[in-house]
Amino acid sequence: MIEDNTTAHAEETLRALRMTLVKVLEAAPVIPARVRLSLDGAELDVSWHDRVRPVIPTIPVDRPPEPGTSPPDTPVADTHTVRAPLVGTFYRAPEPESAPFVEVGDVVTSGQQLGIIEAMKLMNAIEADHDGRVVELPVADGSPVEFDQPLVLIDLT
């Protein structure tokens, strides 16, 4: 029981530190080079080499779709969207000079790597979760992405 309370307290402390970090970054006029926060013996120390403020996409005004078109977020029948599982920077290739993992028209299989999201200097593989053909890559290489943002559209037929 003591271990469960300790774990719960540690998780709550880390969550509080994370929320404080988000508030600090939102309030800062420029991205700081380093932020160190501590609470109840836990510390969060984050530093950035590239202090560029991430681009936050604007929310479009709702308009009725033009006749004969589908709204941009409406998936086409038999199309699956691979979405960003976290916030970060999306890369289409393993290295700047390398070929992209996939291109429009490529046939992919479940588990095949489609890209990478870099978040806090960690590289997170983005994999296909369905077999199919890549029909759209809506995010440019090196672009910031938000959680749940569409990354790759796969035709399942």
C-alpha beads as a LAMMPS data file, in Angstrom:
LAMMPS data file: protein, C-alpha beads

157 atoms
156 bonds

1 atom types
1 bond types

-500.0 500.0 xlo xhi
-500.0 500.0 ylo yhi
-500.0 500.0 zlo zhi

Masses

1 110.0

Atoms # bond

1 1 1 0.000 0.000 0.000
2 1 1 2.842 2.397 0.761
3 1 1 4.370 1.743 -2.664
4 1 1 1.044 2.505 -4.395
5 1 1 0.703 5.811 -2.511
6 1 1 4.310 6.711 -3.318
7 1 1 3.824 5.929 -7.007
8 1 1 0.554 7.872 -7.141
9 1 1 2.197 10.841 -5.392
10 1 1 5.172 10.757 -7.773
11 1 1 2.861 10.642 -10.806
12 1 1 0.813 13.534 -9.424
13 1 1 4.001 15.537 -8.769
14 1 1 5.310 14.917 -12.294
15 1 1 1.922 15.852 -13.765
16 1 1 1.984 19.109 -11.755
17 1 1 5.523 19.854 -12.982
18 1 1 4.498 19.194 -16.580
19 1 1 1.450 21.474 -16.294
20 1 1 3.631 24.195 -14.767
21 1 1 6.138 23.832 -17.618
22 1 1 3.349 24.234 -20.179
23 1 1 2.131 27.397 -18.409
24 1 1 5.674 28.821 -18.285
25 1 1 6.201 28.177 -21.987
26 1 1 2.826 29.657 -22.932
27 1 1 3.586 32.824 -20.940
28 1 1 7.171 33.252 -22.150
29 1 1 7.632 35.792 -24.972
30 1 1 10.470 33.602 -26.348
31 1 1 11.391 29.976 -25.785
32 1 1 13.947 29.866 -22.950
33 1 1 17.218 27.995 -23.382
34 1 1 16.568 26.021 -20.194
35 1 1 13.840 25.534 -17.583
36 1 1 14.312 23.776 -14.253
37 1 1 11.314 23.109 -12.004
38 1 1 11.225 21.246 -8.705
39 1 1 8.383 20.145 -6.451
40 1 1 8.374 17.791 -3.459
41 1 1 11.855 16.505 -4.236
42 1 1 11.142 15.825 -7.930
43 1 1 12.881 17.864 -10.607
44 1 1 12.123 18.566 -14.233
45 1 1 15.023 20.032 -16.195
46 1 1 14.455 20.797 -19.891
47 1 1 16.751 22.573 -22.333
48 1 1 16.419 23.477 -26.003
49 1 1 19.184 23.956 -28.531
50 1 1 16.817 25.397 -31.152
51 1 1 14.658 27.997 -29.448
52 1 1 12.032 28.387 -32.155
53 1 1 8.471 28.700 -30.929
54 1 1 6.366 25.883 -32.377
55 1 1 3.764 26.867 -34.932
56 1 1 0.266 26.412 -33.564
57 1 1 -2.218 25.883 -36.363
58 1 1 -5.197 28.178 -36.470
59 1 1 -8.667 26.726 -36.234
60 1 1 -10.548 27.283 -39.490
61 1 1 -13.947 28.931 -39.444
62 1 1 -16.720 26.425 -40.127
63 1 1 -18.119 26.889 -43.610
64 1 1 -20.420 24.623 -45.531
65 1 1 -18.485 22.575 -48.104
66 1 1 -18.674 23.624 -51.715
67 1 1 -20.992 21.504 -53.836
68 1 1 -19.297 18.342 -55.089
69 1 1 -16.514 18.416 -52.467
70 1 1 -16.086 16.731 -49.126
71 1 1 -14.924 18.600 -46.021
72 1 1 -11.143 18.197 -45.459
73 1 1 -11.494 16.098 -42.298
74 1 1 -14.088 13.769 -43.796
75 1 1 -12.343 10.501 -44.594
76 1 1 -12.926 9.030 -48.021
77 1 1 -14.607 5.601 -47.940
78 1 1 -12.074 2.812 -47.382
79 1 1 -9.375 5.300 -46.315
80 1 1 -7.559 5.054 -42.997
81 1 1 -5.788 8.018 -41.396
82 1 1 -2.595 7.468 -39.412
83 1 1 -2.593 10.225 -36.796
84 1 1 0.125 11.737 -34.611
85 1 1 0.210 9.962 -31.242
86 1 1 2.075 12.889 -29.660
87 1 1 3.196 16.474 -30.206
88 1 1 6.559 16.968 -31.888
89 1 1 8.335 17.383 -35.210
90 1 1 7.445 14.992 -38.046
91 1 1 10.179 13.619 -40.259
92 1 1 9.477 11.589 -43.408
93 1 1 13.023 10.133 -43.607
94 1 1 15.449 8.605 -41.074
95 1 1 18.109 11.242 -41.883
96 1 1 18.062 14.566 -43.773
97 1 1 19.788 13.163 -46.888
98 1 1 17.949 9.804 -46.871
99 1 1 14.979 8.751 -48.974
100 1 1 11.578 9.082 -47.266
101 1 1 10.114 6.022 -45.562
102 1 1 7.102 6.180 -47.920
103 1 1 5.803 8.202 -50.861
104 1 1 2.304 8.678 -52.255
105 1 1 1.434 5.538 -54.202
106 1 1 3.575 3.176 -52.103
107 1 1 1.951 -0.020 -50.844
108 1 1 2.453 -0.396 -47.083
109 1 1 1.870 -3.225 -44.645
110 1 1 0.790 -3.089 -41.031
111 1 1 3.825 -2.389 -38.843
112 1 1 5.833 -0.709 -41.620
113 1 1 7.511 2.529 -40.554
114 1 1 5.963 5.611 -42.162
115 1 1 7.869 8.375 -40.411
116 1 1 9.312 9.676 -37.152
117 1 1 8.077 12.174 -34.603
118 1 1 10.811 13.800 -32.562
119 1 1 9.625 14.875 -29.132
120 1 1 12.013 16.157 -26.475
121 1 1 15.015 14.707 -28.362
122 1 1 13.425 11.237 -28.545
123 1 1 12.704 9.690 -31.938
124 1 1 9.316 7.925 -32.030
125 1 1 8.617 5.597 -34.955
126 1 1 5.261 6.083 -36.676
127 1 1 4.027 2.814 -38.137
128 1 1 1.172 1.777 -40.393
129 1 1 -1.600 0.019 -38.528
130 1 1 -3.332 -1.209 -41.719
131 1 1 -2.231 -2.593 -45.077
132 1 1 -2.945 -0.403 -48.089
133 1 1 -1.652 2.239 -50.492
134 1 1 -0.484 5.700 -49.385
135 1 1 -2.799 8.281 -50.985
136 1 1 -1.788 11.447 -49.143
137 1 1 1.012 12.820 -46.958
138 1 1 -0.533 16.037 -45.573
139 1 1 2.438 17.003 -43.360
140 1 1 5.685 18.373 -44.804
141 1 1 9.006 16.960 -43.658
142 1 1 10.322 18.774 -40.581
143 1 1 6.950 20.290 -39.703
144 1 1 5.607 20.592 -36.166
145 1 1 2.605 18.348 -35.505
146 1 1 -0.090 18.332 -32.865
147 1 1 -1.599 15.333 -31.111
148 1 1 -4.092 13.478 -33.353
149 1 1 -3.089 15.451 -36.468
150 1 1 -3.385 13.418 -39.703
151 1 1 0.043 12.274 -40.936
152 1 1 -0.621 9.655 -43.625
153 1 1 -3.795 8.621 -45.457
154 1 1 -3.914 4.989 -46.555
155 1 1 -6.388 3.562 -49.106
156 1 1 -7.513 0.211 -47.726
157 1 1 -8.970 -1.149 -50.981

Bonds

1 1 1 2
2 1 2 3
3 1 3 4
4 1 4 5
5 1 5 6
6 1 6 7
7 1 7 8
8 1 8 9
9 1 9 10
10 1 10 11
11 1 11 12
12 1 12 13
13 1 13 14
14 1 14 15
15 1 15 16
16 1 16 17
17 1 17 18
18 1 18 19
19 1 19 20
20 1 20 21
21 1 21 22
22 1 22 23
23 1 23 24
24 1 24 25
25 1 25 26
26 1 26 27
27 1 27 28
28 1 28 29
29 1 29 30
30 1 30 31
31 1 31 32
32 1 32 33
33 1 33 34
34 1 34 35
35 1 35 36
36 1 36 37
37 1 37 38
38 1 38 39
39 1 39 40
40 1 40 41
41 1 41 42
42 1 42 43
43 1 43 44
44 1 44 45
45 1 45 46
46 1 46 47
47 1 47 48
48 1 48 49
49 1 49 50
50 1 50 51
51 1 51 52
52 1 52 53
53 1 53 54
54 1 54 55
55 1 55 56
56 1 56 57
57 1 57 58
58 1 58 59
59 1 59 60
60 1 60 61
61 1 61 62
62 1 62 63
63 1 63 64
64 1 64 65
65 1 65 66
66 1 66 67
67 1 67 68
68 1 68 69
69 1 69 70
70 1 70 71
71 1 71 72
72 1 72 73
73 1 73 74
74 1 74 75
75 1 75 76
76 1 76 77
77 1 77 78
78 1 78 79
79 1 79 80
80 1 80 81
81 1 81 82
82 1 82 83
83 1 83 84
84 1 84 85
85 1 85 86
86 1 86 87
87 1 87 88
88 1 88 89
89 1 89 90
90 1 90 91
91 1 91 92
92 1 92 93
93 1 93 94
94 1 94 95
95 1 95 96
96 1 96 97
97 1 97 98
98 1 98 99
99 1 99 100
100 1 100 101
101 1 101 102
102 1 102 103
103 1 103 104
104 1 104 105
105 1 105 106
106 1 106 107
107 1 107 108
108 1 108 109
109 1 109 110
110 1 110 111
111 1 111 112
112 1 112 113
113 1 113 114
114 1 114 115
115 1 115 116
116 1 116 117
117 1 117 118
118 1 118 119
119 1 119 120
120 1 120 121
121 1 121 122
122 1 122 123
123 1 123 124
124 1 124 125
125 1 125 126
126 1 126 127
127 1 127 128
128 1 128 129
129 1 129 130
130 1 130 131
131 1 131 132
132 1 132 133
133 1 133 134
134 1 134 135
135 1 135 136
136 1 136 137
137 1 137 138
138 1 138 139
139 1 139 140
140 1 140 141
141 1 141 142
142 1 142 143
143 1 143 144
144 1 144 145
145 1 145 146
146 1 146 147
147 1 147 148
148 1 148 149
149 1 149 150
150 1 150 151
151 1 151 152
152 1 152 153
153 1 153 154
154 1 154 155
155 1 155 156
156 1 156 157
